[in-house]
Amino acid sequence: MGALSKAILLFSLNWLDAQLTILWVRLNVATEGNGFMAHLLNHSESSFLSVKLAIGALAAYTLYRCAEIPIARRGMKLVLGIYLLLMFVHVATGFSALGWHAPVTVITYFAGLPRTFLSMFA
């Protein structure tokens, strides 16, 4: 996959994340974890969406323009990986909103594994 395709994918995932966040917050299923973005969302959906998309566009453009630099390539892979995990969280939130809590239980279990592992050595 080329640098432009990855940048478009990053921006698309950012946009999807923003839309799903608005949906889950408005349905009272979830809250926005970023305090500043939560403030913007409480102010208006358009201000939240504008800032979210501007940040996503800037990140995607910067990583695209610097694609020949190794740290930018690794950064793009990292950010896309984070967004992939975030999409799983959105899917679990959707299932939870529909009354099916098994995915949330599984995600909570796996999210707690590092802490459980480290507590074995404390």
C-alpha positions as a Markdown table, in Angstrom:
| # | Residue | x | y | z |
|---|---|---|---|---|
| 1 | Met | 0.0 | 0.0 | 0.0 |
| 2 | Gly | 1.4 | 3.4 | -1.0 |
| 3 | Ala | 1.9 | 6.4 | 1.2 |
| 4 | Leu | -1.1 | 8.2 | -0.4 |
| 5 | Ser | -3.4 | 5.3 | 0.3 |
| 6 | Lys | -2.2 | 5.1 | 3.9 |
| 7 | Ala | -2.8 | 8.8 | 4.4 |
| 8 | Ile | -6.3 | 8.5 | 2.9 |
| 9 | Leu | -7.0 | 5.5 | 5.1 |
| 10 | Leu | -5.8 | 7.4 | 8.2 |
| 11 | Phe | -8.0 | 10.4 | 7.4 |
| 12 | Ser | -11.0 | 8.1 | 6.7 |
| 13 | Leu | -10.5 | 6.2 | 10.0 |
| 14 | Asn | -10.2 | 9.6 | 11.8 |
| 15 | Trp | -13.5 | 10.7 | 10.2 |
| 16 | Leu | -15.2 | 7.4 | 11.1 |
| 17 | Asp | -13.9 | 7.6 | 14.7 |
| 18 | Ala | -15.4 | 11.2 | 14.9 |
| 19 | Gln | -18.8 | 10.1 | 13.6 |
| 20 | Leu | -19.0 | 7.1 | 15.8 |
| 21 | Thr | -17.9 | 9.1 | 18.8 |
| 22 | Ile | -20.7 | 11.6 | 18.2 |
| 23 | Leu | -23.2 | 8.7 | 17.8 |
| 24 | Trp | -22.1 | 6.9 | 21.0 |
| 25 | Val | -22.0 | 10.1 | 23.1 |
| 26 | Arg | -25.4 | 11.3 | 21.8 |
| 27 | Leu | -26.9 | 7.9 | 22.6 |
| 28 | Asn | -25.4 | 8.1 | 26.1 |
| 29 | Val | -23.5 | 4.8 | 25.5 |
| 30 | Ala | -20.0 | 6.3 | 25.9 |
| 31 | Thr | -18.2 | 9.5 | 26.7 |
| 32 | Glu | -15.4 | 11.3 | 25.0 |
| 33 | Gly | -12.1 | 10.5 | 26.7 |
| 34 | Asn | -10.3 | 13.6 | 25.6 |
| 35 | Gly | -11.3 | 16.5 | 27.9 |
| 36 | Phe | -10.8 | 19.2 | 25.3 |
| 37 | Met | -12.6 | 17.3 | 22.6 |
| 38 | Ala | -15.4 | 16.5 | 25.1 |
| 39 | His | -15.7 | 20.3 | 25.7 |
| 40 | Leu | -16.0 | 20.9 | 22.0 |
| 41 | Leu | -18.6 | 18.2 | 21.6 |
| 42 | Asn | -20.6 | 19.7 | 24.4 |
| 43 | His | -20.4 | 23.0 | 22.6 |
| 44 | Ser | -21.5 | 21.7 | 19.2 |
| 45 | Glu | -21.0 | 18.7 | 17.0 |
| 46 | Ser | -19.7 | 20.9 | 14.2 |
| 47 | Ser | -16.9 | 22.4 | 16.3 |
| 48 | Phe | -15.9 | 18.9 | 17.5 |
| 49 | Leu | -16.0 | 17.5 | 14.0 |
| 50 | Ser | -14.1 | 20.5 | 12.5 |
| 51 | Val | -11.3 | 20.2 | 15.0 |
| 52 | Lys | -11.1 | 16.4 | 14.8 |
| 53 | Leu | -11.0 | 16.4 | 11.1 |
| 54 | Ala | -8.4 | 19.3 | 10.9 |
| 55 | Ile | -6.1 | 17.4 | 13.3 |
| 56 | Gly | -6.6 | 14.2 | 11.3 |
| 57 | Ala | -6.0 | 15.9 | 8.0 |
| 58 | Leu | -2.8 | 17.6 | 9.3 |
| 59 | Ala | -1.5 | 14.3 | 10.7 |
| 60 | Ala | -2.3 | 12.4 | 7.5 |
| 61 | Tyr | -0.8 | 15.1 | 5.3 |
| 62 | Thr | 2.4 | 15.4 | 7.4 |
| 63 | Leu | 2.9 | 11.7 | 7.4 |
| 64 | Tyr | 2.3 | 11.5 | 3.7 |
| 65 | Arg | 4.7 | 14.3 | 2.8 |
| 66 | Cys | 7.4 | 12.8 | 5.0 |
| 67 | Ala | 6.8 | 9.2 | 3.9 |
| 68 | Glu | 10.5 | 8.9 | 2.7 |
| 69 | Ile | 11.7 | 9.4 | 6.3 |
| 70 | Pro | 11.8 | 6.1 | 8.2 |
| 71 | Ile | 10.3 | 7.6 | 11.5 |
| 72 | Ala | 7.3 | 8.9 | 9.5 |
| 73 | Arg | 6.8 | 5.5 | 7.9 |
| 74 | Arg | 6.9 | 3.8 | 11.4 |
| 75 | Gly | 4.6 | 6.6 | 12.7 |
| 76 | Met | 2.1 | 5.9 | 10.0 |
| 77 | Lys | 2.1 | 2.2 | 10.8 |
| 78 | Leu | 1.7 | 3.0 | 14.5 |
| 79 | Val | -1.2 | 5.4 | 14.0 |
| 80 | Leu | -3.0 | 3.1 | 11.7 |
| 81 | Gly | -2.6 | 0.3 | 14.2 |
| 82 | Ile | -4.0 | 2.4 | 17.0 |
| 83 | Tyr | -7.0 | 3.3 | 14.8 |
| 84 | Leu | -7.5 | -0.3 | 14.0 |
| 85 | Leu | -7.7 | -1.1 | 17.7 |
| 86 | Leu | -10.0 | 1.9 | 18.2 |
| 87 | Met | -12.4 | 0.5 | 15.5 |
| 88 | Phe | -12.6 | -2.7 | 17.6 |
| 89 | Val | -13.6 | -0.6 | 20.6 |
| 90 | His | -16.3 | 1.2 | 18.5 |
| 91 | Val | -17.6 | -2.2 | 17.4 |
| 92 | Ala | -17.7 | -3.4 | 21.0 |
| 93 | Thr | -19.5 | -0.2 | 22.0 |
| 94 | Gly | -22.0 | -0.7 | 19.2 |
| 95 | Phe | -22.7 | -4.3 | 20.4 |
| 96 | Ser | -23.0 | -3.0 | 23.9 |
| 97 | Ala | -25.5 | -0.3 | 22.8 |
| 98 | Leu | -27.5 | -3.1 | 21.2 |
| 99 | Gly | -27.5 | -5.1 | 24.4 |
| 100 | Trp | -24.9 | -7.6 | 23.6 |
| 101 | His | -22.2 | -7.3 | 26.2 |
| 102 | Ala | -19.9 | -10.2 | 25.3 |
| 103 | Pro | -17.5 | -8.1 | 23.2 |
| 104 | Val | -17.1 | -5.6 | 25.9 |
| 105 | Thr | -16.3 | -8.3 | 28.4 |
| 106 | Val | -13.6 | -9.8 | 26.0 |
| 107 | Ile | -12.0 | -6.3 | 25.4 |
| 108 | Thr | -12.0 | -5.6 | 29.1 |
| 109 | Tyr | -10.3 | -8.9 | 29.8 |
| 110 | Phe | -7.6 | -8.3 | 27.2 |
| 111 | Ala | -7.1 | -4.7 | 28.2 |
| 112 | Gly | -6.5 | -5.8 | 31.8 |
| 113 | Leu | -3.9 | -8.5 | 30.9 |
| 114 | Pro | -0.8 | -6.2 | 31.0 |
| 115 | Arg | -1.8 | -4.9 | 34.5 |
| 116 | Thr | -2.4 | -8.4 | 35.7 |
| 117 | Phe | 0.9 | -9.6 | 34.3 |
| 118 | Leu | 2.8 | -6.7 | 35.9 |
| 119 | Ser | 1.0 | -7.3 | 39.3 |
| 120 | Met | 2.6 | -10.8 | 39.4 |
| 121 | Phe | 6.0 | -9.2 | 39.8 |
| 122 | Ala | 4.9 | -6.5 | 42.4 |
